[in-house]
Amino acid sequence: MFIRTQICIIGAGPAGAAAALQLDRLGIPSTIVDKAVFPRDKVCGDGLSGKAITGLERIDAAIVERFRQQSFVRESWSVSFIAPSRVDMNMAYAPLVRNNEKLAPSFVCKRVDFDNFLVEELKHSANVTLHEGVNISAYTLTPEGYELRDKARDITILADLVIVANGAHSQFSKEVAGFKMEPKHNAAGLRVYYDGIEDLKTDGAIELHFLYSVLPGYLWIFPLPNGEANVGVGMLTQAVTKKRINLKKLLQDTIQHDPVLQKRFKNAVVKSTIDGYGLPFGSKIRSLSGDRYMLIGDAGFLIDPFSGEGIGNGIYSGRLAAMQAKEAISRNDYSRNCLVEYDQRLYKSLGTELKLSHRLQQLVKYPRLLNWLMKLGANNKQVNELITCMFYDIDIRKKLAKPSFYFKLLFNKP
Ligand SMILES: Cc1cc2nc3c(=O)[nH]c(=O)nc-3n(C[C@H](O)[C@H](O)[C@H](O)COP(=O)(O)OP(=O)(O)OC[C@H]3O[C@@H](n4cnc5c(N)ncnc54)[C@H](O)[C@@H]3O)c2cc1C
């Protein structure tokens, strides 16, 4: 089979889907391929932050309205940070206000459902042609465009422009863009589903446990609908390698032996295997475009190095790449000279945030500082609100990354 297209997107995860949906809303046709047939799973914490939701809203608010109505979605109204000392600092998110209505700002939703929801949106978008079960295994730059091939199925696609969205293990990112997995800019993560964990908060709070046994990583419990929860552990690859940590054993041992978790998991039933995947962090500026291509989402190594959140940045980068594609088409220029404007826009918007998150990531190296900060946040409304804001207010993140902030806190003048 031979397909000629102006734009080909490789990968229909959140980043690729966002790019195709944005192109559709701009009236630009695209072809999107994925090696999987949906619904398919993706190892993840399943946390959908405000950034992911507002990113989708900017593409088309109707998509988010439809998403909110799905039965597989759990609203989340707060986040609980559990310090090594076990102080629980619970922080409420500000609601999203739309038409005078207060709406949940974030969600937990299994990726098998979320990604399939987006794929259904693609199927209902007139300008999008989706091909499932197409695994791009070869790419050649020719004077006419990028030639992409699924060798096993003998499919060739010739595209003027390629938007690369095939995730953390993208061969294109490695072989063409020269990306390497760097242990200090990468984390390893594991996820397992449980049913029946006790004492989950009723407002769908996501829990981040910075326990001594898990530092410098953290364990999470993210509640899903129907009493299920996504439980996992993540840690910088550098620490995993240096300390020779077996993450699977660490997760199982912590659940079995930690006195608090042991009780909460007493009657919980494991609902899946324990699965792992890499998290390439955007803690370093990289070149995201070249002649006839742009890298988005995990293929562009864009995960937030503090929160481990990549869906929002995937959607964000997909949207920006679609807007740059429009520009390239109007100028009939698919060279790096033109596409580099995508890099510039992306780092202008996300660069400071990624840099600050990288600095905040260092906090987990100092359990005492974490204990102190969370105790302060648990007892002091003002500090609590300040720290909650850091998840969506960049100026607050800037404050948090400055040592002087902690001195001010010490003297109770945040
Ligand atoms: C353990 C863990 C927990 C996480 N928790 C969270 C969280 O709670 N919240 C959050 O926001 N982020 C989280 N992340 C990060 C998040 O999962 C990623 O950032 C997100 O999936 C990136 O989306 P993407 O579209 O770039 O890539 P992906 O979701 O990986 O999608 C890539 C797509 O490309 C397809 N593909 C791959 N190769 C090819 C090929 N050769 N040809 C065709 N198609 C191909 C795949 O089938 C897939 O559908 C977590 C990650 C891990 C590992």
The ligand as a Tripos MOL2 file, in Angstrom:
@<TRIPOS>MOLECULE
LIG
   53    58     1     0     0
SMALL
NO_CHARGES

@<TRIPOS>ATOM
      1 C1          4.9530    4.6490   35.4430 C.3       1 LIG1
      2 C2          4.5420    5.9330   34.7750 C.ar      1 LIG1
      3 C3          3.6290    6.7700   35.4140 C.ar      1 LIG1
      4 C4          3.2230    7.9670   34.7820 C.ar      1 LIG1
      5 N1          2.2580    8.7210   35.3750 N.ar      1 LIG1
      6 C5          1.7880    9.8270   34.7470 C.ar      1 LIG1
      7 C6          0.6690   10.5470   35.2730 C.ar      1 LIG1
      8 O1          0.0400   10.1570   36.2730 O.2       1 LIG1
      9 N2          0.2810   11.6820   34.6190 N.ar      1 LIG1
     10 C7          0.9030   12.1170   33.4960 C.ar      1 LIG1
     11 O2          0.5250   13.1800   32.9610 O.2       1 LIG1
     12 N3          1.9400   11.4240   32.9500 N.ar      1 LIG1
     13 C8          2.3790   10.2770   33.5340 C.ar      1 LIG1
     14 N4          3.3740    9.5360   32.9380 N.ar      1 LIG1
     15 C9          3.9180    9.9880   31.6520 C.3       1 LIG1
     16 C10         2.9200    9.6700   30.5010 C.3       1 LIG1
     17 O3          2.5710    8.3070   30.5300 O.3       1 LIG1
     18 C11         3.5570   10.0410   29.1520 C.3       1 LIG1
     19 O4          4.1620   11.2910   29.2600 O.3       1 LIG1
     20 C12         2.5040   10.0620   28.0280 C.3       1 LIG1
     21 O5          2.0230    8.7870   27.7600 O.3       1 LIG1
     22 C13         3.1390   10.6560   26.7480 C.3       1 LIG1
     23 O6          2.2220   10.5900   25.6890 O.3       1 LIG1
     24 P1          2.7530   10.4050   24.1790 P.3       1 LIG1
     25 O7          1.5590   10.5180   23.3210 O.co2     1 LIG1
     26 O8          3.9140   11.2780   23.9500 O.co2     1 LIG1
     27 O9          3.3380    8.9070   24.1240 O.3       1 LIG1
     28 P2          2.6190    7.5150   24.3550 P.3       1 LIG1
     29 O10         1.4740    7.6700   25.2560 O.co2     1 LIG1
     30 O11         3.6910    6.5640   24.7380 O.co2     1 LIG1
     31 O12         2.0410    7.1180   22.9270 O.3       1 LIG1
     32 C14         2.9000    6.7440   21.8810 C.3       1 LIG1
     33 C15         2.1020    5.9730   20.8210 C.3       1 LIG1
     34 O13         2.9770    5.6800   19.7220 O.3       1 LIG1
     35 C16         2.7310    4.3530   19.2620 C.3       1 LIG1
     36 N5          3.9610    3.8850   18.6000 N.ar      1 LIG1
     37 C17         5.1560    3.5850   19.1910 C.ar      1 LIG1
     38 N6          6.0500    3.2290   18.2630 N.ar      1 LIG1
     39 C18         5.4180    3.2770   17.0630 C.ar      1 LIG1
     40 C19         5.8290    3.0170   15.7310 C.ar      1 LIG1
     41 N7          7.0680    2.6360   15.4450 N.pl3     1 LIG1
     42 N8          4.9200    3.1590   14.7310 N.ar      1 LIG1
     43 C20         3.6430    3.5500   15.0060 C.ar      1 LIG1
     44 N9          3.2120    3.8180   16.2600 N.ar      1 LIG1
     45 C21         4.0860    3.6980   17.2780 C.ar      1 LIG1
     46 C22         2.3670    3.5910   20.5220 C.3       1 LIG1
     47 O14         1.6040    2.4320   20.2230 O.3       1 LIG1
     48 C23         1.5720    4.6390   21.3100 C.3       1 LIG1
     49 O15         0.1850    4.5440   21.0590 O.3       1 LIG1
     50 C24         3.7880    8.3370   33.5310 C.ar      1 LIG1
     51 C25         4.7070    7.4900   32.9040 C.ar      1 LIG1
     52 C26         5.0690    6.2970   33.5000 C.ar      1 LIG1
     53 C27         6.0210    5.3780   32.7880 C.3       1 LIG1
@<TRIPOS>BOND
     1     1     2 1
     2     2     3 ar
     3     2    52 ar
     4     3     4 ar
     5     4     5 ar
     6     4    50 ar
     7     5     6 ar
     8     6     7 ar
     9     6    13 1
    10     7     8 2
    11     7     9 ar
    12     9    10 ar
    13    10    11 2
    14    10    12 ar
    15    12    13 ar
    16    13    14 ar
    17    14    15 1
    18    14    50 ar
    19    15    16 1
    20    16    17 1
    21    16    18 1
    22    18    19 1
    23    18    20 1
    24    20    21 1
    25    20    22 1
    26    22    23 1
    27    23    24 1
    28    24    25 2
    29    24    26 1
    30    24    27 1
    31    27    28 1
    32    28    29 2
    33    28    30 1
    34    28    31 1
    35    31    32 1
    36    32    33 1
    37    33    34 1
    38    33    48 1
    39    34    35 1
    40    35    36 1
    41    35    46 1
    42    36    37 ar
    43    36    45 ar
    44    37    38 ar
    45    38    39 ar
    46    39    40 ar
    47    39    45 ar
    48    40    41 1
    49    40    42 ar
    50    42    43 ar
    51    43    44 ar
    52    44    45 ar
    53    46    47 1
    54    46    48 1
    55    48    49 1
    56    50    51 ar
    57    51    52 ar
    58    52    53 1
@<TRIPOS>SUBSTRUCTURE
     1 LIG1         1 GROUP 0 **** ****
